[in-house]
Amino acid sequence: MARTYVIGAGLAGLSAAVSLARAGRVVTLCEASGQAGGRCRSYFDDRLGCAIDNGNHLLLTGNRSAMRYLEAIGAAEELVGPASACFPFLDLRTGERWRLRPNAGPLPWWILDPRRRVPGTRALEYLSGLRIARAGADRTVADCVGDHGSLFERFWEPLAVAALNSPVRTGAACLLWPVLRETFGKGEAACRPRIALTGLSGTFVDPALELLRRRGAAVRFGTRLRAIAGEGGAARGLDFGTEAVALKDGDSVVLALPPQVAASLVPDLAVPEESHAIVNAHFRLSERGGLPEDLPFLGLIGGTAQWLFVRGDVASITISAADGMVDEDADVIARKTWRDVAAALGCPPRPLPPYRVVKEKRATFAQTPAQVKRRPGTRGRFANVYLAGDWIDTGLPATIESAVRSGHMAARAIDGGVP
Ligand SMILES: Cc1cc2nc3c(=O)[nH]c(=O)nc-3n(C[C@H](O)[C@H](O)[C@H](O)COP(=O)(O)OP(=O)(O)OC[C@H]3O[C@@H](n4cnc5c(N)ncnc54)[C@H](O)[C@@H]3O)c2cc1C
């Protein structure tokens, strides 16, 4: 029976493998490292004495591919969040706190209600969002919504930097619009925030691996693809260094790899070349909690940290588009960001609690207009090789939703019967 080799066990590879295995295909999943999950994983941290995620990940209920994937692997219940859409914020400079509360239905009347919108903004200002809808491929977010004022600082900037992991002055507006359309544009039911309270691996990764094993898929760690042997426009063999696999007629390959790795394996493949960093700092608190249980995250304005998440007795902050900070000492980053956490949670600013700083230098590709144009589609140069990854042209920013959707797109390209 024809076999599909899925190379790379990040969420794109897991999504492709799960879709194919559920459709009854024979799957081998090969991952270079000793763990699945790629940029979305948990691990036990010796210094903190507990499991942490490589970085905080926020989803919205409108991320329909991610939600379908979680249902398929039986992990939909692992995500937690408020019963209705609500985004709490704190301006660290003024101490002002507010909650952004989109309304039900597609007509956004929440912008007319001062108790639901951002304080210090007027309803008409929100119409600047329509310029994002109409933005051409060369426009940045700042080209559409400007780069100053309360609405910019308290709404567009936190939203765009989190979604695009790129500064607003360079981030591509055409990638922000699909996010708005698929979430805020559909009303509050599509923009309820969700987090993996028990951890990323337990939610997105381990249940997928269990499903694959139950369906008879082979899962191999420590298996790095080094070269693809091609002939007559098709891949004929996979070179894993210590082992070479000959591909039979009907076999296919999904490359669910980082862009630079895919480009080194597939001739003439143009991929996004620039990337941006994300920095996370995790602090072990002396006691649990600090934020309401149904809203365990907080947007921070005017500080160093951009988002704060609290899970049990671990408070974690995220800084996206963090290239200017990623080379600073972990100790300096921890001290700067703990000030923000302490102010937000009402903890004493000293002493600094035990911490871990996780720097992902290539967290996502730089989502600028020029780099977005370099995203390839699902098909590569070889007829039986398919591409997946958050960086391929899904029309979405490089997020979990894009990774999962790309894996599903590759699976459907291989087998049109994949649901
Ligand atoms: C800190 C951080 C915070 C984030 N926050 C959010 C968020 O809040 N919301 C959101 O939706 N998204 C977020 N993201 C983005 C999200 O994590 C990614 O979009 C997604 O995990 C990408 O999955 P992927 O499968 O495309 O790529 P990867 O996870 O990079 O997977 C590629 C896999 O290929 C493996 N590999 C590499 N080379 C080889 C080889 N030669 N042979 C075999 N295997 C190989 C790698 O080890 C890896 O496991 C965040 C990312 C980071 C880093």
The ligand as an SDF file (V2000), in Angstrom:
LIG
                    3D

 53 58  0  0  0  0  0  0  0  0999 V2000
    7.3780   31.6210   21.3830 C   0  0  0  0  0  0  0  0  0  0  0  0
    6.2890   31.4350   20.3780 C   0  0  0  0  0  0  0  0  0  0  0  0
    5.0110   31.9180   20.6500 C   0  0  0  0  0  0  0  0  0  0  0  0
    3.9740   31.7220   19.7230 C   0  0  0  0  0  0  0  0  0  0  0  0
    2.7290   32.1590   20.0270 N   0  0  0  0  0  0  0  0  0  0  0  0
    1.6870   31.8330   19.2190 C   0  0  0  0  0  0  0  0  0  0  0  0
    0.3660   32.1500   19.5950 C   0  0  0  0  0  0  0  0  0  0  0  0
    0.1170   32.7740   20.6310 O   0  0  0  0  0  0  0  0  0  0  0  0
   -0.6590   31.7350   18.7760 N   0  0  0  0  0  0  0  0  0  0  0  0
   -0.4150   31.0490   17.6190 C   0  0  0  0  0  0  0  0  0  0  0  0
   -1.3760   30.6530   16.9400 O   0  0  0  0  0  0  0  0  0  0  0  0
    0.8580   30.7720   17.2190 N   0  0  0  0  0  0  0  0  0  0  0  0
    1.9000   31.1410   17.9940 C   0  0  0  0  0  0  0  0  0  0  0  0
    3.1870   30.8130   17.6220 N   0  0  0  0  0  0  0  0  0  0  0  0
    3.4290   30.2120   16.3020 C   0  0  0  0  0  0  0  0  0  0  0  0
    3.2480   28.6930   16.3150 C   0  0  0  0  0  0  0  0  0  0  0  0
    3.9640   28.1030   17.3740 O   0  0  0  0  0  0  0  0  0  0  0  0
    3.7830   28.1600   14.9910 C   0  0  0  0  0  0  0  0  0  0  0  0
    3.0980   28.8000   13.9320 O   0  0  0  0  0  0  0  0  0  0  0  0
    3.6420   26.6600   14.8030 C   0  0  0  0  0  0  0  0  0  0  0  0
    4.0270   25.9440   15.9580 O   0  0  0  0  0  0  0  0  0  0  0  0
    4.5050   26.2440   13.6110 C   0  0  0  0  0  0  0  0  0  0  0  0
    4.3870   24.8510   13.3750 O   0  0  0  0  0  0  0  0  0  0  0  0
    5.1220   24.1930   12.1220 P   0  0  0  0  0  0  0  0  0  0  0  0
    4.8070   22.7600   12.1520 O   0  0  0  0  0  0  0  0  0  0  0  0
    4.7870   24.9740   10.9000 O   0  0  0  0  0  0  0  0  0  0  0  0
    6.6850   24.4260   12.3340 O   0  0  0  0  0  0  0  0  0  0  0  0
    7.7060   23.8300   13.4530 P   0  0  0  0  0  0  0  0  0  0  0  0
    7.0270   23.8190   14.7710 O   0  0  0  0  0  0  0  0  0  0  0  0
    8.9460   24.6370   13.3120 O   0  0  0  0  0  0  0  0  0  0  0  0
    7.9610   22.3140   13.0160 O   0  0  0  0  0  0  0  0  0  0  0  0
    9.0050   21.9080   12.1740 C   0  0  0  0  0  0  0  0  0  0  0  0
    9.5420   20.5760   12.7020 C   0  0  0  0  0  0  0  0  0  0  0  0
   10.4940   20.0600   11.7650 O   0  0  0  0  0  0  0  0  0  0  0  0
   11.5660   19.4750   12.5040 C   0  0  0  0  0  0  0  0  0  0  0  0
   12.7230   19.3990   11.6110 N   0  0  0  0  0  0  0  0  0  0  0  0
   13.5690   20.3840   11.2170 C   0  0  0  0  0  0  0  0  0  0  0  0
   14.4540   19.9220   10.3240 N   0  0  0  0  0  0  0  0  0  0  0  0
   14.1900   18.6090   10.1280 C   0  0  0  0  0  0  0  0  0  0  0  0
   14.7200   17.5950    9.2800 C   0  0  0  0  0  0  0  0  0  0  0  0
   15.7300   17.8480    8.4270 N   0  0  0  0  0  0  0  0  0  0  0  0
   14.1680   16.3170    9.3230 N   0  0  0  0  0  0  0  0  0  0  0  0
   13.1300   16.0430   10.1670 C   0  0  0  0  0  0  0  0  0  0  0  0
   12.5800   16.9870   10.9870 N   0  0  0  0  0  0  0  0  0  0  0  0
   13.0810   18.2630   10.9510 C   0  0  0  0  0  0  0  0  0  0  0  0
   11.7360   20.4310   13.6800 C   0  0  0  0  0  0  0  0  0  0  0  0
   12.4660   19.8110   14.7430 O   0  0  0  0  0  0  0  0  0  0  0  0
   10.2660   20.7250   14.0350 C   0  0  0  0  0  0  0  0  0  0  0  0
    9.7560   19.7740   14.9590 O   0  0  0  0  0  0  0  0  0  0  0  0
    4.2470   31.0550   18.4990 C   0  0  0  0  0  0  0  0  0  0  0  0
    5.5400   30.5940   18.2210 C   0  0  0  0  0  0  0  0  0  0  0  0
    6.5460   30.7840   19.1440 C   0  0  0  0  0  0  0  0  0  0  0  0
    7.9300   30.2720   18.8130 C   0  0  0  0  0  0  0  0  0  0  0  0
  1  2  1  0
  2  3  1  0
  2 52  2  0
  3  4  2  0
  4  5  1  0
  4 50  1  0
  5  6  2  0
  6  7  1  0
  6 13  1  0
  7  8  2  0
  7  9  1  0
  9 10  1  0
 10 11  2  0
 10 12  1  0
 12 13  2  0
 13 14  1  0
 14 15  1  0
 14 50  1  0
 15 16  1  0
 16 17  1  0
 16 18  1  0
 18 19  1  0
 18 20  1  0
 20 21  1  0
 20 22  1  0
 22 23  1  0
 23 24  1  0
 24 25  2  0
 24 26  1  0
 24 27  1  0
 27 28  1  0
 28 29  2  0
 28 30  1  0
 28 31  1  0
 31 32  1  0
 32 33  1  0
 33 34  1  0
 33 48  1  0
 34 35  1  0
 35 36  1  0
 35 46  1  0
 36 37  1  0
 36 45  1  0
 37 38  2  0
 38 39  1  0
 39 40  1  0
 39 45  2  0
 40 41  1  0
 40 42  2  0
 42 43  1  0
 43 44  2  0
 44 45  1  0
 46 47  1  0
 46 48  1  0
 48 49  1  0
 50 51  2  0
 51 52  1  0
 52 53  1  0
M  END
$$$$
